[in-house]
Amino acid sequence: MKHLILILFTALFTFPVYSQFGPGFVEQCAINSGKDATYLKDFQVILNAAQPEQIQPIARYPLVLSKNNIYRFSVCTPEDSPGKAILQLYDSNKLIFSSYNKDTGEEYNPFNFLCQKTGIYHVFISFMDGKEGHAVGILSYVTR
Amino acid sequence: MLRPGIILLTTALFLISCQTQKGKKSASEFEVPDSVLLAETTTISEEAIDEIVQNVSSPVEMAALIKELGVPFSTKYLATTNYVDKYNTSYKMAYSLGVFGADLGYLNIYDKSTQVVDYLTAINKLADGIKVGQFFDFETLQRLSTSRENIDSLMFISVNSFNNMDAYLRENSRGHLSALMIAGTWIEGLYLVTQVASEKSNPELAERIGEQKVNLDNILLILNNYKQREQVTELIDLLNELKNEFDNVEITYEIGEPKTVEQNGMIMIVQNEKSVVNITDDQLNKIIIKTKQIRNKLISA
């Protein structure tokens, strides 16, 4: 009987963990990408803080982009996230663009990408200064 | 002493489980004839499958391209929803779910709210049939479809529902149904763009069709993982016929460095590395014909 209670209790109180972002947060982030943007997919990220002398944690997502399309990349960090998210777009191992320039401190969020080569790309999401955090990246199609 | 606590917890759990179904019938009320809960015996790791799935482009992009080319909306490109009740195996349901998902994307891009409801109803029925109805908020989508003002939310919830259904199937040892859904979406998107190309000669359309060679390879990779299932094998055989038509399409690459420009106050990165698709009229026509044959065969009742 005690086991049953434990199972029921665990199931009940772990259920909300599946909802990492507030209601409508992802949708709002997608809609904020702009009237000229159509939502394609999102990248929901939760990362721990970087440990001393360890590589900064980064979430990586593959995606296929098509020639002649303009894509918009945006990233939304909830207020309760300790770290602010950075979104980077890679073609193979080559960085195409980053939403944050570490040297100047400037942010470019959202940014557009005019794709001329159909193929597989990668989105990397990390948090400034290796802090822990949670954020949502959005990929949208931009109407010309 | 413990009894009231147990009742409270049981009641709370029951309410939560009802909430996740969004007021729908219990999944157990729907018959799924084939053994959908058989353990998957995959040859590629789930992580690799997940990566390949992400590498299939969205049908929304196809529909958007067609609209941008000034092609008027037509219901003749859409799969009929009349046979939904006859799709009575999980194989048919998952595949058709993908087909109607692609059609829903086309309808949404053209903002055709009248026809959207038929497709939402069909998708809702099929999603319940393979027990992923909890990810398809039919009532909200139906309400949103009544006004042009809600098109952003309608697009978001539609696409997001399919992303969630797909992820859920793969996480719950029903990857073969996810694979079928993805294949259905892709074939319907290809059918749409090839039908437009058969009526309107356009180099951009031809190029977009030619580059589907890459997507087809990815879809075959996913499906091959479940080839021990007879119905998946049948689909693989059909897609291999299509692959034969794509085999002679050549894709080459030109090197170049990206440049950054500012447009309407927003940074845009313009890629100068290019892919070039070489596809002849003959190759294109063969792909158009084969796609139509396969698509029509697969959506028949």
Contacts between the chains, C-beta under 8 A, distances in Angstrom:
chain1	res1	chain2	res2	distance
A	1	B	2	7.0
A	4	B	6	7.3
A	5	B	2	6.8
A	5	B	5	6.9
A	5	B	6	6.3
A	5	B	9	7.1
A	8	B	6	7.2
A	8	B	9	4.2
A	8	B	10	6.6
A	8	B	13	6.1
A	9	B	9	6.3
A	11	B	13	6.1
A	12	B	9	5.8
A	12	B	12	5.5
A	12	B	13	5.9
A	12	B	16	7.3
A	15	B	16	5.9
A	26	B	160	7.4
A	27	B	153	6.6
A	27	B	156	5.1
A	27	B	157	7.3
A	27	B	160	7.5
A	30	B	152	7.8
A	30	B	156	4.9
A	31	B	152	4.9
A	31	B	153	7.1
A	31	B	156	6.7
A	35	B	152	7.6
A	38	B	60	6.1
A	38	B	64	6.5
A	38	B	109	7.5
A	38	B	155	5.8
A	39	B	152	7.8
A	39	B	155	5.8
A	39	B	156	4.7
A	39	B	159	5.7
A	39	B	160	7.4
A	40	B	58	5.1
A	40	B	60	6.4
A	40	B	61	7.4
A	40	B	159	6.8
A	41	B	54	8.0
A	41	B	58	7.4
A	41	B	159	7.4
A	41	B	163	6.2
A	42	B	160	7.4
A	42	B	163	7.7
A	61	B	54	6.6
A	62	B	51	5.0
A	62	B	54	4.7
A	62	B	55	5.8
A	63	B	54	5.6
A	63	B	55	7.2
A	64	B	54	7.4
A	64	B	55	4.6
A	64	B	56	6.7
A	64	B	57	4.9
A	64	B	214	7.5
A	64	B	215	7.4
A	65	B	57	7.8
A	66	B	57	5.6
A	66	B	61	5.9
A	66	B	208	6.9
A	66	B	211	6.9
A	67	B	207	6.9
A	67	B	208	7.8
A	67	B	211	6.8
A	67	B	274	7.4
A	67	B	275	5.6
A	68	B	204	6.4
A	68	B	207	7.9
A	69	B	61	6.2
A	69	B	65	7.8
A	70	B	268	7.3
A	89	B	269	7.7
A	91	B	271	7.8
A	91	B	273	7.3
A	96	B	258	5.9
A	96	B	269	5.9
A	96	B	271	7.3
A	97	B	258	7.7
A	97	B	260	7.5
A	97	B	267	7.7
A	97	B	269	4.8
A	108	B	267	4.7
A	110	B	266	6.9
A	111	B	266	6.8
A	111	B	267	4.6
A	111	B	268	7.1
A	111	B	269	6.8
A	112	B	263	7.1
A	112	B	266	5.9
A	112	B	267	7.0
A	112	B	268	4.0
A	112	B	269	7.1
A	113	B	268	7.2
A	113	B	269	5.0
A	113	B	271	7.1
A	114	B	268	6.0
A	114	B	269	7.0
A	114	B	270	4.7
A	114	B	271	6.2
A	115	B	271	5.8
A	116	B	256	7.9
A	116	B	270	7.6
A	116	B	271	4.3
A	116	B	272	6.6
A	116	B	273	6.5
A	116	B	274	4.6
A	116	B	275	7.3
A	117	B	253	6.6
A	117	B	271	6.1
A	117	B	273	5.1
A	117	B	274	5.6
A	117	B	275	4.3
A	118	B	211	4.5
A	118	B	214	6.7
A	118	B	251	7.7
A	118	B	275	5.0
A	118	B	277	7.9
A	119	B	214	7.4
A	119	B	275	6.6
A	120	B	55	5.4
A	141	B	58	7.7
A	141	B	60	6.5
A	141	B	61	5.7
A	141	B	64	5.7
A	143	B	64	6.6
A	143	B	68	7.1
A	144	B	68	6.1
